Amino acid sequence: MRKNCIVSLILCLCALCCPAKDNGQFDPFTASIEENISTPAVSGKQHQKLADAMAQLERTLHNAGYKASRVRSGEVVLVTIPCAELFAPNDTELKKTASNKLHPLVPYVKRTDNYKIVVAVHADNTGDAEYADNITAERATAIDAFFLKNNSDVETGIIPYGLGFDEPLNSNVGVAARSANRRVEIYFIPTAELIAKAQKR
């Protein structure tokens, strides 16, 4: 009896600490980037058709000149853009030429029925942590504002993250390595609606 009470208490505590994310309680704007990339989850039966649909998006974006890849077992498309293509050094305002790189993505950002969009901006480690956090957060906000403006000021639901220098691709040793670490990542995460549509194909 006592053992059963202890097990019940543990289960209750787990439920409080790990609330369900797919039952309407999930808030993408307070969730971590990892939680957003993994939500909504896809069942094993749904995986292949969704992966095929996302592969088509990856090919389309690749053919449009983007560095596009798939993550989360092929269920999420990631577009990576060097910060230098969008921002001048140490600047948080988009270059005038940044529109050439971002504008072709607008039609996909508008498809809020199909995609949840996460924008993550990264820095190298040449400044202190506070500086890196601030500049990446402001750059993520600038990209969000660009898409908002180009969506007739209708909210896109983009979730922006400034990740500072916490997730480098390289060791930050050398100019090329630091340049690669300074990047913008745009994740196209399938919505529950797209997952359902993919199953009907």
Contact map, one row per residue, 1 for C-alpha under 8 A:
111110000000000000000000000000000000000000000000000000000000000000000000000000000000000000000000000000000000000000000000000000000000000000000000000000000000000000000000000000000000000000000000000000000
111111000000000000000000000000000000000000000000000000000000000000000000000000000000000000000000000000000000000000000000000000000000000000000000000000000000000000000000000000000000000000000000000000000
111111100000000000000000000000000000000000000000000000000000000000000000000000000000000000000000000000000000000000000000000000000000000000000000000000000000000000000000000000000000000000000000000000000
111111110000000000000000000000000000000000000000000000000000000000000000000000000000000000000000000000000000000000000000000000000000000000000000000000000000000000000000000000000000000000000000000000000
111111111000000000000000000000000000000000000000000000000000000000000000000000000000000000000000000000000000000000000000000000000000000000000000000000000000000000000000000000000000000000000000000000000
011111111100000000000000000000000000000000000000000000000000000000000000000000000000000000000000000000000000000000000000000000000000000000000000000000000000000000000000000000000000000000000000000000000
001111111110000000000000000000000000000000000000000000000000000000000000000000000000000000000000000000000000000000000000000000000000000000000000000000000000000000000000000000000000000000000000000000000
000111111111000000000000000000000000000000000000000000000000000000000000000000000000000000000000000000000000000000000000000000000000000000000000000000000000000000000000000000000000000000000000000000000
000011111111100000000000000000000000000000000000000000000000000000000000000000000000000000000000000000000000000000000000000000000000000000000000000000000000000000000000000000000000000000000000000000000
000001111111110000000000000000000000000000000000000000000000000000000000000000000000000000000000000000000000000000000000000000000000000000000000000000000000000000000000000000000000000000000000000000000
000000111111111000000000000000000000000000000000000000000000000000000000000000000000000000000000000000000000000000000000000000000000000000000000000000000000000000000000000000000000000000000000000000000
000000011111111100000000000000000000000000000000000000000000000000000000000000000000000000000000000000000000000000000000000000000000000000000000000000000000000000000000000000000000000000000000000000000
000000001111111110000000000000000000000000000000000000000000000000000000000000000000000000000000000000000000000000000000000000000000000000000000000000000000000000000000000000000000000000000000000000000
000000000111111111000000000000000000000000000000000000000000000000000000000000000000000000000000000000000000000000000000000000000000000000000000000000000000000000000000000000000000000000000000000000000
000000000011111111110000000000000000000000000000000000000000000000000000000000000000000000000000000000000000000000000000000000000000000000000000000000000000000000000000000000000000000000000000000000000
000000000001111111100000000000000000000000000000000000000000000000000000000000000000000000000000000000000000000000000000000000000000000000000000000000000000000000000000000000000000000000000000000000000
000000000000111111100000000000000000000000000000000000000000000000000000000000000000000000000000000000000000000000000000000000000000000000000000000000000000000000000000000000000000000000000000000000000
000000000000011111110000000000000000000000000000000000000000000000000000000000000000000000000000000000000000000000000000000000000000000000000000000000000000000000000000000000000000000000000000000000000
000000000000001111111000100000000000000000000000000000000000000000000000000000000000000000000000000000000000000000000000000000000000000000000000000000000000000000000000000000000000000000000000000000000
000000000000001001111110110000000000000000000000000000000000000000000000000000000000000000000000000000000000000000000000000000000000000000000000000000000000000000000000000000000000000000000000000000000
000000000000000000111111110000000000001100000000000000000000000000000000000000000000000000000000000000000000000000000000000000000000000000000000000000000000000000000000000000000000000000000000000000000
000000000000000000011111110000000000001110000000000000000000000000000000000000000000000000000000000000000000000000000000000000000000000000000000000000000000000000000000000000000000000000000000000000000
000000000000000000011111110000000000000000000000000000000000000000000000000000000000000000000000000000000000000000000000000000000000000000000000000000000000000000000000000000000000000000000000000000000
000000000000000000001111110000000000000000000000000000000000000000000000000000000000000000000000000000000000000000000000000000000000000000000000000000000000000000000000000000000000000000000000000000000
000000000000000000111111111000000000000000000000000000000000000000000000000000000000000000000000000000000000000000000000000000000000000000000000000000000000000000000000000000000000000000000000000000000
000000000000000000011111111100100000000000000000000000000000000000000000000000000000000000000000000000000000000000000000000000000000000000000000000000000000000000000000000000000000000000000000000000000
000000000000000000000000111111100000000000000000000000000000000000000000000000000000000000000000000000000000000000000000000000000000000000000000000000000000000000000000000000000000000000000000000000000
000000000000000000000000011111110001000000000000000000000000000000000000000000000000000000000000000000000000000000000000000000000000000000000000000000000000001000000000000000000000000000000000000000000
000000000000000000000000001111100000000000000000000000000000000000000000000000000000000000000000000000000000000000000000000000000000000000000000000000000000001000000000000000000000000000000000000000000
000000000000000000000000001111110000000000000000000000000000000000000000000000000000000000000000000000000000000000000000000000000000000000000000000000000000000000000000000000000000000000000000000000000
000000000000000000000000011111111011000000000000000000000000000000000000000000000000000000000000000000000000000000000000000000000000000000000000000000000000000000000000000000000000000000000000000000000
000000000000000000000000000101111111000000000000000000000000000000000000000000000000000000000000000000000000000000000000000000000000000000000000000000000000000000000000000000000000000000000000000000000
000000000000000000000000000000111111100000000000000000000000000000000000000000000000000000000000000000000000000000000100000000000000000000000000000000000000000010000000000000000000000000000000000000000
000000000000000000000000000000011111110000000000000000000000000000000000000000000000000000000000000000000000000000000000000000000000000000000000000000000000000000000000000000000000000000000000000000000
000000000000000000000000000000111111111000000000000000000000000000000000000000000000000000000000000000000000000000000000000000000000000000000000000000000000000000000000000000000000000000000000000000000
000000000000000000000000000100111111111100000000000000000000000000000000000000000000000000000000000000000000000000000100000000000000000000000000000000000000000000000000000000000000000000000000000000000
000000000000000000000000000000001111111000000000000000000000000000000001000100000000000000000000000000000000000000000100000000000000000000000000000000000000000000000000000000000000000000101000000000000
000000000000000000000000000000000111111110000000000000000000000000000001000000000000000000000000000000000000000000000000000000000000000000000000000000000000000000000000000000000000000000000000000000000
000000000000000000001100000000000011111110000000000000000000000000000000000000000000000000000000000000000000000000000000000000000000000000000000000000000000000000000000000000000000000000001000000000000
000000000000000000001100000000000001011111000000000000000000000000000000000000000000000000000000000000000000000000000000000000000000000000000000000000000000000000000000000000000000000000000111000000000
000000000000000000000100000000000000011111100000000000000000000000000000000000000000000000000000000000000000000000000000000000000000000000000000000000000000000000000000000000000000000000000000000000000
000000000000000000000000000000000000000111110110000000000000000000000000000000000000000000000000000000000000000000000000000000000000000000000000000000000000000000000000000000000000000000000000001000000
000000000000000000000000000000000000000011111110000000000000000000000000000000000000000000000000000000000000000000000000000000000000000000000000000000000000000000000000000000000000000000000000000000000
000000000000000000000000000000000000000001111111000000000000000000000000000000000000000000000000000000000000000000000000000000000000000000000000000000000000000000000000000000000000000000000000000000000
000000000000000000000000000000000000000000111111000000000000000000000000000000000000000000000000000000000000000000000000000000000000000000000000000000000000000000000000000000000000000000000000000000000
000000000000000000000000000000000000000001111111110000000000000000000000000000000000000000000000000000000000000000000000000000000000000000000000000000000000000000000000000000000000000000000000001000100
000000000000000000000000000000000000000001111111111000000000000000000000001000000000000000000000000000000000000000000000000000000000000000000000000000000000000000000000000000000000000000000000000000000
000000000000000000000000000000000000000000011111111100000000000000000000000000000000000000000000000000000000000000000000000000000000000000000000000000000000000000000000000000000000000000000000000000000
000000000000000000000000000000000000000000000111111110000000000000000000000000000000000000000000000000000000000000000000000000000000000000000000000000000000000000000000000000000000000000000000000001101
000000000000000000000000000000000000000000000111111111000000000000000000001000000000000000000000000000000000000000000000000000000000000000000000000000000000000000000000000000000000000000000000001001100
000000000000000000000000000000000000000000000011111111100000000000000000111000000000000000000000000000000000000000000000000000000000000000000000000000000000000000000000000000000000000000000000000000000
000000000000000000000000000000000000000000000001111111110000000000000000000000000000000000000000000000000000000000000000000000000000000000000000000000000000000000000000000000000000000000000000000000000
000000000000000000000000000000000000000000000000111111111000000000000000000000000000000000000000000000000000000000000000000000000000000000000000000000000000000000000000000000000000000000000000000001000
000000000000000000000000000000000000000000000000011111111100000000000100011110000000000000000000000000000000000000000000000000000000000000000000000000000000000000000000000000000000000000000000000000000
000000000000000000000000000000000000000000000000001111111110000000000100010010000000000000000000000000000000000000000000000000000000000000000000000000000000000000000000000000000000000000000000000000000
000000000000000000000000000000000000000000000000000111111111000000000000000000000000000000000000000000000000000000000000000000000000000000000000000000000000000000000000000000000000000000000000000000000
000000000000000000000000000000000000000000000000000011111111100000000000000010000000000000000000000000000000000000000000000000000000000000000000000000000000000000000000000000000000000000000000000000000
000000000000000000000000000000000000000000000000000001111111110000011100000010000000000000000000000000000000000000000000000000000000000000000000000000000000000000000000000000000000000000000000000000000
000000000000000000000000000000000000000000000000000000111111111000010000000000000000000000000000000000000000000000000000000000000000000000000000000000000000000000000000000000000000000000000000000000000
000000000000000000000000000000000000000000000000000000011111111100000000000000000000000000000000000000000000000000000000000000000000000000000000000000000000000000000000000000000000000000000000000000000
000000000000000000000000000000000000000000000000000000001111111111110000000000000000000000000000000000000000000000000000000000000000000000000000000000000000000000000000000000000000000000000000000000000
000000000000000000000000000000000000000000000000000000000111111111110000000000000000000000000000000000000000000000000000000000000000000000000000000000000000000000000000000000000000000000000000000000000
000000000000000000000000000000000000000000000000000000000011111111000000000000000000000000000000000000000000000000000000000000000000000000000000000000000000000000000000000000000000000000000000000000000
000000000000000000000000000000000000000000000000000000000001111111000000000000000000000000000000000000000000000000000000000000000000000000000000000000000000000000000000000000000000000000000000000000000
000000000000000000000000000000000000000000000000000000000000111111100000000000000000000000000000000000000000000000000000000000000000000000000000000000000000000000000000000000000000000000000000000000000
000000000000000000000000000000000000000000000000000000000000111111110000000000111000000000000000000000000000000000000000000000000000000000000000000000000000000000000000000000000000000000000000000000000
000000000000000000000000000000000000000000000000000000000000110011111000000000111000000000000000000000000000000000000000000000000000000000000000000000000000000000000000000000000000000000000000000000000
000000000000000000000000000000000000000000000000000000000110110001111100000011110000000000000000000000000000000000000000000000000000000000000000000000000000000000000000000000000000000000000000000000000
000000000000000000000000000000000000000000000000000000000100000000111110000011100000000000000000000000000000000000000000000000000000000000000000000000000000000000000000000000000000000000000000000000000
000000000000000000000000000000000000000000000000000001100100000000011111111111000000000000000000000000000000000000000000000000000000000000000000000000000000000000000000000000000000000000000000000000000
000000000000000000000000000000000000000000000000000000000000000000001111111111000000000000000000000000000000000000000000000000000000000000000000000000000000000000000000000000000000000000000000000000000
000000000000000000000000000000000000110000000000000000000000000000000111111100000000000000000000000000000000000000000000000000000000000000000000000000000000000000000000000000000000000000000000000000000
000000000000000000000000000000000000000000000000001000000000000000000111111100000000000000000000000000000000000000000000000000000000000000000000000000000000000000000000000000000000000000000000000000000
000000000000000000000000000000000000000000000000001001100000000000000111111110000000000000000000000000000000000000000000000000000000000000000000000000000000000000000000000000000000000000000000000000000
000000000000000000000000000000000000000000000010011001000000000000000111111110000000000000000000000000000000000000000000000000000000000000000000000000000000000000000000000000000000000000001100000000000
000000000000000000000000000000000000100000000000000001000000000000000111111111000000000000000000000000000000000000000000000000000000000000000000000000000000000000000000000000000000000000111100000000000
000000000000000000000000000000000000000000000000000001101100000000011110011111100000000000000000000000000000000000000000000000000000000000000000000000000000000000000000000000000000000000111000000000000
000000000000000000000000000000000000000000000000000000000000000000011110000111110000000000000000000000000000000000000000000000000000000000000000000000000000000000000000000000000000000011110000000000000
000000000000000000000000000000000000000000000000000000000000000001111000000011111000000000000000000000000000000000000000000000000000000000000000000000000000000000000000000000000000000011100000000000000
000000000000000000000000000000000000000000000000000000000000000001110000000001111100000000000000000000000000000000000000000000000000000000000000000000000000000000000000000000000000001111000000000000000
000000000000000000000000000000000000000000000000000000000000000001100000000000111110100000000000000000000000000000000000000000000000000000000000000000000000000000000000000000000000001110000000000000000
000000000000000000000000000000000000000000000000000000000000000000000000000000011111110000000000000000000000000000000000000000000000000000000000000000000000000000000000000000000011011100000000000000000
000000000000000000000000000000000000000000000000000000000000000000000000000000001111111000000000000000000000000000000000000000000000000000000000000000000000000000000000000000000000011100000000000000000
000000000000000000000000000000000000000000000000000000000000000000000000000000000111111110000000000000000000000000000000000000000000000000000000000000000000000000000000000000000010011000000000000000000
000000000000000000000000000000000000000000000000000000000000000000000000000000001111111000000000110010000000000000000000000000000000000000000000000000000000000000000000000000000000000000000000000000000
000000000000000000000000000000000000000000000000000000000000000000000000000000000111111100000110110010000000000000000000000000000000000000000000000000000000000000000000000000000000000000000000000000000
000000000000000000000000000000000000000000000000000000000000000000000000000000000011111111111110010000000000000000000000000000000000000000000000000000000000000000000000000000000000000000000000000000000
000000000000000000000000000000000000000000000000000000000000000000000000000000000001011111110110000000000000000000000000000000000000000000000000000000000000000000000000000000000000000000000000000000000
000000000000000000000000000000000000000000000000000000000000000000000000000000000001001111100000000000000000000000000000000000000000000000000000000000000000000000000000000000000000000000000000000000000
000000000000000000000000000000000000000000000000000000000000000000000000000000000000001111110000000000000000000000000000000000000000001000000000000000000000000000000000000000000000000000000000000000000
000000000000000000000000000000000000000000000000000000000000000000000000000000000000001111111100000000000000000000000000000000000000001000000000000000000000000000000000000000000000000000000000000000000
000000000000000000000000000000000000000000000000000000000000000000000000000000000000001101111100000000000000000000000000000000000000001001100100000000000000000000000000000000000000000000000000000000000
000000000000000000000000000000000000000000000000000000000000000000000000000000000000001000111110000000000000000000000000000000000000000000100100000000000000000000000000000000000000000000000000000000000
000000000000000000000000000000000000000000000000000000000000000000000000000000000000011100111111010000000000000000000000000000000000000000100110000000000000000000000000000000000000000000000000000000000
000000000000000000000000000000000000000000000000000000000000000000000000000000000000011100001111111000000000000000000000000000000000000000000000000000000000000000000000000000000000000000000000000000000
000000000000000000000000000000000000000000000000000000000000000000000000000000000000000000000111111000000000000000000000000000000000000000000000000000000000000000000000000000000000000000000000000000000
000000000000000000000000000000000000000000000000000000000000000000000000000000000000110000000011111110000000000000000000000000000000000000000000000000000000000000000000000000000000000000000000000000000
000000000000000000000000000000000000000000000000000000000000000000000000000000000000111000000111111111000000000000000000000000000000000000000000000000000000000000000000000000000000000000000000000000000
000000000000000000000000000000000000000000000000000000000000000000000000000000000000000000000011111111100000000000000000000000000000000000000000000000000000000000000000000000000000000000000000000000000
000000000000000000000000000000000000000000000000000000000000000000000000000000000000000000000000111111110000000000000000000000000000000000000000000000000000000000000000000000000000000000000000000000000
000000000000000000000000000000000000000000000000000000000000000000000000000000000000110000000000111111110000000000000000000000000000000000000000000000000000000000000000000000000000000000000000000000000
000000000000000000000000000000000000000000000000000000000000000000000000000000000000000000000000011111111100000000000000000000000000000000000000000000000000000000000000000000000000000000000000000000000
000000000000000000000000000000000000000000000000000000000000000000000000000000000000000000000000001111111100000000000000000000000000000000000000000001000000000000000000000000000000000000000000000000000
000000000000000000000000000000000000000000000000000000000000000000000000000000000000000000000000000111111110000000000000000000000000000000000000000000000000000000000000000000000000000000000000000000000
000000000000000000000000000000000000000000000000000000000000000000000000000000000000000000000000000001111111100000000000000000000000000000000000000000000000000000000000000000000000000000000000000000000
000000000000000000000000000000000000000000000000000000000000000000000000000000000000000000000000000001111111110000000000000000000000000000000000001001100000000000000000000000000000000000000000000000000
000000000000000000000000000000000000000000000000000000000000000000000000000000000000000000000000000000011111111000000000000000000000000000000000000000000000000000000000000000000000000000000000000000000
000000000000000000000000000000000000000000000000000000000000000000000000000000000000000000000000000000001111111000100000000000000000000000000000000000000000000000000000000000000000000000000000000000000
000000000000000000000000000000000000000000000000000000000000000000000000000000000000000000000000000000001111111100101000000000000000000000000000001000000001000000000000000000000000000000000000000000000
000000000000000000000000000000000000000000000000000000000000000000000000000000000000000000000000000000000111111100000000000000000000000000000000000000100001000000000000000000000000000000000000000000000
000000000000000000000000000000000000000000000000000000000000000000000000000000000000000000000000000000000011111111100000000000000000000000000000000000000000000000000000000000000000000000000000000000000
000000000000000000000000000000000000000000000000000000000000000000000000000000000000000000000000000000000000111111110000000000000000000000000000000000000001100000000000000000000000000000000000000000000
000000000000000000000000000000000000000000000000000000000000000000000000000000000000000000000000000000000000001111100000000000000000000000000000000000000000000000000000000000000000000000000010110000000
000000000000000000000000000000000000000000000000000000000000000000000000000000000000000000000000000000000000001111110000000000000000000000000000000000000000000000000000000000000000000000000111110000000
000000000000000000000000000000000000000000000000000000000000000000000000000000000000000000000000000000000001101111111000000000000000000000000000000000000000000000000000000000000000000000011110010000000
000000000000000000000000000000000000000000000000000000000000000000000000000000000000000000000000000000000000000101111100000000000000000000000000000000000000110000000000000000000000000000111110000000000
000000000000000000000000000000000000000000000000000000000000000000000000000000000000000000000000000000000000100000111110000000000000000000000000000000000000111000000000000000000000000001111000000000000
000000000000000000000000000000001001100000000000000000000000000000000000000000000000000000000000000000000000000000011111000000000000000000000000000000000000011110000000000000000000000011111000000000000
000000000000000000000000000000000000000000000000000000000000000000000000000000000000000000000000000000000000000000001111100000000000000000010011000000000000011110000000000000000000000111100000000000000
000000000000000000000000000000000000000000000000000000000000000000000000000000000000000000000000000000000000000000000111110000000000000000010000000000000000000111100000000000000000000111000000000000000
000000000000000000000000000000000000000000000000000000000000000000000000000000000000000000000000000000000000000000000011111000000000000110110000000000000000000011110000000000000000011110000000000000000
000000000000000000000000000000000000000000000000000000000000000000000000000000000000000000000000000000000000000000000001111100000000000100000000000000000000000001111111000000000000111100000000000000000
000000000000000000000000000000000000000000000000000000000000000000000000000000000000000000000000000000000000000000000000111110000001000100000000000000000000000000111001000000000000111000000000000000000
000000000000000000000000000000000000000000000000000000000000000000000000000000000000000000000000000000000000000000000000011111100001000000000000000000000000000000011001000100000110110000000000000000000
000000000000000000000000000000000000000000000000000000000000000000000000000000000000000000000000000000000000000000000000001111111001000000000000000000000000000000001000000100000100000000000000000000000
000000000000000000000000000000000000000000000000000000000000000000000000000000000000000000000000000000000000000000000000000111110000000000000000000000000000000000000000000000000000000000000000000000000
000000000000000000000000000000000000000000000000000000000000000000000000000000000000000000000000000000000000000000000000000111111011000000000000000000000000000000000000000000000000000000000000000000000
000000000000000000000000000000000000000000000000000000000000000000000000000000000000000000000000000000000000000000000000000011111111000000000000000000000000000000000000000000000000000000000000000000000
000000000000000000000000000000000000000000000000000000000000000000000000000000000000000000000000000000000000000000000000000010111111100000000000000000000000000000011000000000000000000000000000000000000
000000000000000000000000000000000000000000000000000000000000000000000000000000000000000000000000000000000000000000000000000000011111110000000000000000000000000000010000000000000000000000000000000000000
000000000000000000000000000000000000000000000000000000000000000000000000000000000000000000000000000000000000000000000000000000111111111000000000000000000000000000010000000000000000000000000000000000000
000000000000000000000000000000000000000000000000000000000000000000000000000000000000000000000000000000000000000000000000001110111111111100000000000000000000000000111000000000000000000000000000000000000
000000000000000000000000000000000000000000000000000000000000000000000000000000000000000000000000000000000000000000000000000000001111111110000000000000000000000001111000000000000000000000000000000000000
000000000000000000000000000000000000000000000000000000000000000000000000000000000000000000000000000000000000000000000000000000000111111111000000000000000000000001010000000000000000000000000000000000000
000000000000000000000000000000000000000000000000000000000000000000000000000000000000000001110000000000000000000000000000000000000011111111100000000000000000000001010000000000000000000000000000000000000
000000000000000000000000000000000000000000000000000000000000000000000000000000000000000000000000000000000000000000000000111000000001111111110000000000000000000011110000000000000000000000000000000000000
000000000000000000000000000000000000000000000000000000000000000000000000000000000000000000000000000000000000000000000000100000000000111111111000000000000000000111110000000000000000000000000000000000000
000000000000000000000000000000000000000000000000000000000000000000000000000000000000000000010000000000000000000000000000000000000000011111111100000000000000000001000000000000000000000000000000000000000
000000000000000000000000000000000000000000000000000000000000000000000000000000000000000000011100000000000000000000000000100000000000001111111110000000000000000001000000000000000000000000000000000000000
000000000000000000000000000000000000000000000000000000000000000000000000000000000000000000000000000000000000000000000011100000000000000111111111000000000000000111000000000000000000000000000000000000000
000000000000000000000000000000000000000000000000000000000000000000000000000000000000000000000000000000000000000000000000000000000000000011111111100000000000000100000000000000000000000000000000000000000
000000000000000000000000000000000000000000000000000000000000000000000000000000000000000000011100000000000000000000000000000000000000000001111111110000000000000000000000000000000000000000000000000000000
000000000000000000000000000000000000000000000000000000000000000000000000000000000000000000000100000000000000000000000010000000000000000000111111111000000000000000000000000000000000000000000000000000000
000000000000000000000000000000000000000000000000000000000000000000000000000000000000000000000000000000000000000000000010000000000000000000011111111100000000011100000000000000000000000000000000000000000
000000000000000000000000000000000000000000000000000000000000000000000000000000000000000000000000000000000000000000000000000000000000000000001111111110000000000000000000000000000000000000000000000000000
000000000000000000000000000000000000000000000000000000000000000000000000000000000000000000000000000000000000000000000000000000000000000000000111111111000000000000000000000000000000000000000000000000000
000000000000000000000000000000000000000000000000000000000000000000000000000000000000000000000000000000000100100000000000000000000000000000000011111111100001000000000000000000000000000000000000000000000
000000000000000000000000000000000000000000000000000000000000000000000000000000000000000000000000000000000000000000000000000000000000000000000001111111111111000000000000000000000000000000000000000000000
000000000000000000000000000000000000000000000000000000000000000000000000000000000000000000000000000000000000000000000000000000000000000000000000111111111100000000000000000000000000000000000000000000000
000000000000000000000000000000000000000000000000000000000000000000000000000000000000000000000000000000100100000000000000000000000000000000000000011111111000000000000000000000000000000000000000000000000
000000000000000000000000000000000000000000000000000000000000000000000000000000000000000000000000000000000100010000000000000000000000000000000000001111111111000000000000000000000000000000000000000000000
000000000000000000000000000000000000000000000000000000000000000000000000000000000000000000000000000000000000000000000000000000000000000000000000000111111100000000000000000000000000000000000000000000000
000000000000000000000000000000000000000000000000000000000000000000000000000000000000000000000000000000000000000000000000000000000000000000000000000111111110000000000000000000000000000000000000000000000
000000000000000000000000000000000000000000000000000000000000000000000000000000000000000000000000000000000000000000000000000000000000000000000000000110111111000000000000000000000000000000000000000000000
000000000000000000000000000000000000000000000000000000000000000000000000000000000000000000000000000000000000000000000000000000000000000000000000000100101111110000000000000000000000000000000000000000000
000000000000000000000000000000000000000000000000000000000000000000000000000000000000000000000000000000000000110100000000000000000000000000000000001100100111110000000000000000000000000000000000000000000
000000000000000000000000000000000000000000000000000000000000000000000000000000000000000000000000000000000000000100011000000000000000000000000000000000000011111000000000000000000000000000000000000000000
000000000000000000000000000000000000000000000000000000000000000000000000000000000000000000000000000000000000000000011110000000000000000000000001000000000011111100000000000000000000000000000000000000000
000000000000000000000000000110000000000000000000000000000000000000000000000000000000000000000000000000000000000000001110000000000000000000000001000000000000111110000000000000000000000000000000000000000
000000000000000000000000000000000000000000000000000000000000000000000000000000000000000000000000000000000000000000000111000000000000000010011001000000000000011111000000000000000000000000000000000000000
000000000000000000000000000000001000000000000000000000000000000000000000000000000000000000000000000000000000000000000111100000000000000110010000000000000000001111100000000000000000000000000000000000000
000000000000000000000000000000000000000000000000000000000000000000000000000000000000000000000000000000000000000000000001110000000000111111110000000000000000000111110000000000000000000000000000000000000
000000000000000000000000000000000000000000000000000000000000000000000000000000000000000000000000000000000000000000000001111000000001100110000000000000000000000011111110000000000000000000000000000000000
000000000000000000000000000000000000000000000000000000000000000000000000000000000000000000000000000000000000000000000000111100001111111110000000000000000000000001111110000000000000000000000000000000000
000000000000000000000000000000000000000000000000000000000000000000000000000000000000000000000000000000000000000000000000011110001001100000000000000000000000000000111111000000000000100000000000000000000
000000000000000000000000000000000000000000000000000000000000000000000000000000000000000000000000000000000000000000000000010000000000000000000000000000000000000000111111000000000000000000000000000000000
000000000000000000000000000000000000000000000000000000000000000000000000000000000000000000000000000000000000000000000000010000000000000000000000000000000000000000111111100000000000000000000000000000000
000000000000000000000000000000000000000000000000000000000000000000000000000000000000000000000000000000000000000000000000011100000000000000000000000000000000000000001111111100000000100000000000000000000
000000000000000000000000000000000000000000000000000000000000000000000000000000000000000000000000000000000000000000000000000000000000000000000000000000000000000000000011111000001001100000000000000000000
000000000000000000000000000000000000000000000000000000000000000000000000000000000000000000000000000000000000000000000000000000000000000000000000000000000000000000000001111110001101100000000000000000000
000000000000000000000000000000000000000000000000000000000000000000000000000000000000000000000000000000000000000000000000000000000000000000000000000000000000000000000001111110001100000000000000000000000
000000000000000000000000000000000000000000000000000000000000000000000000000000000000000000000000000000000000000000000000000110000000000000000000000000000000000000000001011111101100100000000000000000000
000000000000000000000000000000000000000000000000000000000000000000000000000000000000000000000000000000000000000000000000000000000000000000000000000000000000000000000000011111101100000000000000000000000
000000000000000000000000000000000000000000000000000000000000000000000000000000000000000000000000000000000000000000000000000000000000000000000000000000000000000000000000000111111100000000000000000000000
000000000000000000000000000000000000000000000000000000000000000000000000000000000000000000000000000000000000000000000000000000000000000000000000000000000000000000000000000111111110000000000000000000000
000000000000000000000000000000000000000000000000000000000000000000000000000000000000000000000000000000000000000000000000000000000000000000000000000000000000000000000000000001111111000000000000000000000
000000000000000000000000000000000000000000000000000000000000000000000000000000000000000000000000000000000000000000000000000000000000000000000000000000000000000000000000111111111111100000000000000000000
000000000000000000000000000000000000000000000000000000000000000000000000000000000000000000000000000000000000000000000000000110000000000000000000000000000000000000000000011111111111110000000000000000000
000000000000000000000000000000000000000000000000000000000000000000000000000000000101000000000000000000000000000000000000000100000000000000000000000000000000000000000000000000111111111000000000000000000
000000000000000000000000000000000000000000000000000000000000000000000000000000000100000000000000000000000000000000000000000000000000000000000000000000000000000000000000110000011111111000000000000000000
000000000000000000000000000000000000000000000000000000000000000000000000000000000000000000000000000000000000000000000000011100000000000000000000000000000000000000001001110100001111111000000000000000000
000000000000000000000000000000000000000000000000000000000000000000000000000000000111000000000000000000000000000000000000111100000000000000000000000000000000000000000000000000000111111100000000000000000
000000000000000000000000000000000000000000000000000000000000000000000000000000011111000000000000000000000000000000000000111000000000000000000000000000000000000000000000000000000011111110000000000000000
000000000000000000000000000000000000000000000000000000000000000000000000000000011110000000000000000000000000000000000011110000000000000000000000000000000000000000000000000000000000011111000000000000000
000000000000000000000000000000000000000000000000000000000000000000000000000001111000000000000000000000000000000000000111100000000000000000000000000000000000000000000000000000000000001111100000000000000
000000000000000000000000000000000000000000000000000000000000000000000000000001110000000000000000000000000000000000001111000000000000000000000000000000000000000000000000000000000000000111110000000000000
000000000000000000000000000000000000100000000000000000000000000000000000000111100000000000000000000000000000000000011110000000000000000000000000000000000000000000000000000000000000000011111000000000000
000000000000000000000000000000000000000000000000000000000000000000000000000111000000000000000000000000000000000000111100000000000000000000000000000000000000000000000000000000000000000001111100000000000
000000000000000000000000000000000000101000000000000000000000000000000000001110000000000000000000000000000000000000111100000000000000000000000000000000000000000000000000000000000000000000111110000000000
000000000000000000000000000000000000000100000000000000000000000000000000001100000000000000000000000000000000000001110000000000000000000000000000000000000000000000000000000000000000000000011111111000000
000000000000000000000000000000000000000100000000000000000000000000000000000000000000000000000000000000000000000011110000000000000000000000000000000000000000000000000000000000000000000000001111111000000
000000000000000000000000000000000000000100000000000000000000000000000000000000000000000000000000000000000000000001000000000000000000000000000000000000000000000000000000000000000000000000000111111100000
000000000000000000000000000000000000000000000000000000000000000000000000000000000000000000000000000000000000000011000000000000000000000000000000000000000000000000000000000000000000000000000111111110000
000000000000000000000000000000000000000000000000000000000000000000000000000000000000000000000000000000000000000011100000000000000000000000000000000000000000000000000000000000000000000000000111111111000
000000000000000000000000000000000000000001000100010000000000000000000000000000000000000000000000000000000000000000000000000000000000000000000000000000000000000000000000000000000000000000000111111111100
000000000000000000000000000000000000000000000000000000000000000000000000000000000000000000000000000000000000000000000000000000000000000000000000000000000000000000000000000000000000000000000001111111110
000000000000000000000000000000000000000000000000000000000000000000000000000000000000000000000000000000000000000000000000000000000000000000000000000000000000000000000000000000000000000000000000111111111
000000000000000000000000000000000000000000000000110010000000000000000000000000000000000000000000000000000000000000000000000000000000000000000000000000000000000000000000000000000000000000000000011111111
000000000000000000000000000000000000000000000100110000000000000000000000000000000000000000000000000000000000000000000000000000000000000000000000000000000000000000000000000000000000000000000000001111111
000000000000000000000000000000000000000000000000000000000000000000000000000000000000000000000000000000000000000000000000000000000000000000000000000000000000000000000000000000000000000000000000000111111
000000000000000000000000000000000000000000000000100000000000000000000000000000000000000000000000000000000000000000000000000000000000000000000000000000000000000000000000000000000000000000000000000011111
